[in-house]
């Protein structure tokens, strides 16, 4: 099993385009498989002057400036773009990048963004219905010359969509989230990868996915398993005890906790350790790999040089040792 690692940024934290490009270029040079960004509109009520780059515009720009690293969203919010337009946007990015797009997708969740930007925020059951219809339309537009689709929420009629994606039959689809009734069932029906969050009880989520695959007649082993490794404010690995202590202190101050509280919280949310010494992180990764995970999108702390330094340490101390 080939293990893949990607770097992830949250544009809502205030990244500039230059910082984003520097991280992508550095990750490409280090050998990371992919660069990922979230799809948000702003961070919170205190973000009036804080950058939040639009995800697909950013990927398009990075596609033109990079040459090897793949690019994706973890994950695109279905509600923010009509699926027929999104299919064309994604195909265009796949062309610009010469077939390097990962298509990360989700039903949407951040209600304050919906309200602020004037999007309706229906119940989760409706948002899931909309996402499933959208995925059907997107696949049709990527693979057929002039498809028609009549759904409850979306419709297209004799819709031309060129260019088609460079990747055939289409860019790999990754669905983010771990909702057991709908999200994991949608993964079984539509996705190439299931993207889970850094939480305990992975075994249960995988068992649920396995059942959904059986119900829809799909081979469970065909579905890739990936993990968004965040451990807010980012994954951090070092051999230096003093540097680690300094990092724990910084994390605790950011979140208004004692160092002890922060250490315990991180371990409970991410069993094992994603902040600490290389052997701790490697042990956790080996366990996840044994469960079938073969892809990790990793977020590191900082916006610029600090982020690049942490991603380099992770590459040297963890990835190269696996």
Buried (B, 14 or more C-beta within 10 A) or exposed (E): EEBBBBBBBBBBBBBEBEBBBBBBBBBBEBEBBBBBBBBBBBBEEEBEEBBBBBBBEBBBBBBEEBEEBBBBBBBBBBBBBBBBEBBBBBBBBBBBBEEBBBBBBBBBBBEEBBEEEEBEBBEBEBBBBBBBBBBBBBBBBBBEEEBEBEBEBBEBEEBEBEEBBBBEEBBBBBBBBBBBEBBBBBBBBBBBBBBBBBBEEBEEBBBBBBBBBEEEEBEBEEBBBBBBBBBBBBBBBBEEEEEBEEBBEBBBEEEEBEBEEBBEBBBEBBBBBBBBBBBBBBEBBEEBBEEBBBBBBBBBBBBBEEBBBBBBBBBBBBBEEE
